[in-house]
Amino acid sequence: MEEEEDQIYNIERPESVLLTYYILQSLMVGPFLIFLLPYLYFRYHTMRYRFDDKGVSMSWGILFKHEINLSYDRIQDIHLTSNVVQRWMGLAHIHIQTASGSSAAEMKIEGIKDFEAIRNFLYGRMKGYNETAKRPPAGPGADVAGAVTSPALQATLIELTEEIRLTRQALESMGREE
């Protein structure tokens, strides 16, 4: 397991087969090849990945430099997609989604042959951060399961619940009168 993590930490560039995929993809657009191929060529040669203890980052571009940094605690979901040609070449896109307002993936890792290991690694890191964030506070007034044990706190919560119930009833009666 630790050896697999070391391999993932050492990934810095996409596999060379990604350039072949980009060339095939460019050939499919016909006359727009002269615009798409140079873009994809430079994208491939400038694309860099970095996996560390805090998160994952990706950068690419010559004229317009793009850089995306995601910490593991921001990751919400991970999807793998591949078309027929990508499967034939042993590639897949790893779409990483965060809790941003967009439905599109925040980061798309491409050109990695061991995509399932990366997905599992990211899920492990994501769940590790989320599990520590979801743990209940272990302090006065809470037991191990997070249940309230302090009598004063229980009385306050019961009182608040009763106030909310009375407020709701008052608002409902005002709505019926109108």
C-alpha positions as CSV (number, residue, x, y, z in Angstrom):
1,M,0.0,0.0,0.0
2,E,2.8,2.4,0.9
3,E,4.7,1.5,-2.2
4,E,1.6,2.4,-4.3
5,E,1.3,5.8,-2.5
6,D,5.0,6.5,-3.3
7,Q,4.3,5.8,-7.0
8,I,1.4,8.2,-7.0
9,Y,3.5,10.9,-5.2
10,N,6.1,10.5,-8.0
11,I,3.6,11.1,-10.9
12,E,4.5,14.5,-12.4
13,R,3.7,14.2,-16.1
14,P,1.1,12.4,-18.2
15,E,2.0,9.2,-20.2
16,S,3.4,9.7,-23.7
17,V,0.3,7.8,-25.1
18,L,-1.7,10.9,-24.2
19,L,0.0,12.8,-27.1
20,T,-1.0,10.0,-29.5
21,Y,-4.6,10.4,-28.2
22,Y,-4.5,14.1,-28.7
23,I,-3.3,13.7,-32.3
24,L,-6.1,11.2,-33.0
25,Q,-8.6,13.6,-31.4
26,S,-7.3,16.5,-33.6
27,L,-7.6,14.4,-36.8
28,M,-11.3,13.9,-36.0
29,V,-12.1,17.6,-36.2
30,G,-11.1,17.9,-39.9
31,P,-10.1,21.4,-41.0
32,F,-9.9,22.7,-37.4
33,L,-6.9,20.5,-37.0
34,I,-4.5,23.5,-37.5
35,F,-6.0,25.1,-34.4
36,L,-6.6,22.2,-32.1
37,L,-3.4,20.2,-32.6
38,P,-0.9,23.0,-31.6
39,Y,-3.1,23.7,-28.5
40,L,-3.2,20.0,-27.5
41,Y,0.5,19.6,-28.3
42,F,1.6,22.4,-26.0
43,R,-1.0,21.4,-23.4
44,Y,0.6,17.9,-23.3
45,H,4.2,19.2,-23.0
46,T,3.4,21.7,-20.3
47,M,1.0,19.5,-18.2
48,R,2.3,18.8,-14.7
49,Y,0.8,17.0,-11.7
50,R,1.8,17.1,-8.1
51,F,0.4,14.8,-5.4
52,D,1.4,15.6,-1.8
53,D,0.2,15.2,1.8
54,K,-2.1,18.3,1.5
55,G,-3.7,17.9,-1.9
56,V,-3.3,17.5,-5.6
57,S,-2.3,20.2,-8.1
58,M,-2.3,20.4,-11.9
59,S,-0.8,23.1,-14.2
60,W,-0.5,23.6,-17.9
61,G,-0.1,26.3,-20.5
62,I,2.5,28.5,-22.2
63,L,0.8,31.8,-23.1
64,F,-2.0,31.4,-20.5
65,K,-0.7,29.5,-17.5
66,H,-3.4,27.5,-15.7
67,E,-3.0,26.1,-12.2
68,I,-5.5,24.2,-10.1
69,N,-4.8,23.3,-6.5
70,L,-7.2,21.1,-4.5
71,S,-6.8,20.0,-1.0
72,Y,-8.2,16.6,-0.2
73,D,-10.8,18.0,2.2
74,R,-12.5,19.9,-0.6
75,I,-13.0,16.8,-2.8
76,Q,-16.6,15.8,-3.0
77,D,-16.6,13.1,-5.7
78,I,-14.4,11.4,-8.2
79,H,-15.5,10.0,-11.6
80,L,-13.7,8.0,-14.2
81,T,-14.6,8.4,-17.9
82,S,-13.1,6.9,-21.0
83,N,-14.2,6.5,-24.6
84,V,-13.4,3.6,-26.9
85,V,-10.1,5.0,-28.0
86,Q,-9.0,5.8,-24.5
87,R,-9.9,2.3,-23.3
88,W,-7.9,0.9,-26.2
89,M,-4.9,3.0,-25.2
90,G,-5.4,2.2,-21.5
91,L,-6.3,5.8,-20.5
92,A,-9.2,7.4,-18.7
93,H,-10.1,10.9,-17.4
94,I,-10.3,11.3,-13.7
95,H,-12.9,14.0,-12.9
96,I,-12.5,15.5,-9.5
97,Q,-15.5,17.5,-8.2
98,T,-15.7,19.9,-5.3
99,A,-18.5,21.7,-3.5
100,S,-18.2,24.6,-5.9
101,G,-21.4,26.0,-7.5
102,S,-20.4,24.4,-10.9
103,S,-21.6,21.0,-12.0
104,A,-18.5,20.5,-14.0
105,A,-15.4,18.9,-12.6
106,E,-13.0,21.2,-10.9
107,M,-10.0,19.2,-12.1
108,K,-9.6,16.7,-14.9
109,I,-6.5,14.5,-14.6
110,E,-5.7,12.8,-17.9
111,G,-2.9,10.8,-19.4
112,I,-2.4,8.4,-16.5
113,K,-2.5,4.7,-17.1
114,D,-2.9,3.7,-13.5
115,F,-6.1,5.7,-13.1
116,E,-7.9,3.3,-10.8
117,A,-5.0,3.5,-8.3
118,I,-5.2,7.2,-8.4
119,R,-9.0,7.2,-7.9
120,N,-8.6,4.8,-4.9
121,F,-5.8,7.0,-3.5
122,L,-7.9,10.1,-3.8
123,Y,-10.9,8.4,-2.2
124,G,-8.8,7.3,0.7
125,R,-7.4,10.8,1.2
126,M,-10.8,12.4,0.8
127,K,-12.5,10.0,3.3
128,G,-9.6,10.4,5.7
129,Y,-10.1,14.2,5.8
130,N,-13.9,14.0,5.9
131,E,-14.0,11.4,8.7
132,T,-11.8,13.5,10.9
133,A,-13.9,16.6,10.2
134,K,-17.2,14.7,11.0
135,R,-16.0,13.4,14.4
136,P,-18.1,14.8,17.3
137,P,-16.3,17.1,19.7
138,A,-15.1,15.3,22.8
139,G,-15.6,17.9,25.4
140,P,-17.7,18.7,28.4
141,G,-21.4,17.9,27.8
142,A,-20.8,15.2,25.2
143,D,-20.1,11.5,25.5
144,V,-18.2,9.3,23.0
145,A,-21.2,9.0,20.6
146,G,-21.7,12.8,20.7
147,A,-25.0,12.6,22.7
148,V,-25.7,15.5,25.1
149,T,-25.2,14.3,28.7
150,S,-25.1,17.6,30.6
151,P,-28.5,18.2,32.4
152,A,-28.2,22.0,32.0
153,L,-27.6,21.7,28.3
154,Q,-30.5,19.2,28.0
155,A,-32.8,21.6,29.8
156,T,-31.8,24.5,27.5
157,L,-32.4,22.5,24.4
158,I,-35.8,21.4,25.6
159,E,-36.7,25.0,26.4
160,L,-35.5,26.1,22.9
161,T,-37.6,23.4,21.3
162,E,-40.7,24.6,23.1
163,E,-40.1,28.2,22.1
164,I,-39.7,27.2,18.4
165,R,-42.9,25.1,18.6
166,L,-44.9,28.1,20.2
167,T,-43.5,30.5,17.5
168,R,-44.5,28.1,14.7
169,Q,-48.0,27.8,16.1
170,A,-48.3,31.6,16.4
171,L,-47.2,32.0,12.8
172,E,-49.6,29.4,11.5
173,S,-52.5,31.0,13.3
174,M,-51.6,34.4,11.8
175,G,-51.5,32.8,8.4
176,R,-55.0,31.3,8.8
177,E,-56.5,34.6,9.9
178,E,-55.5,36.3,6.6
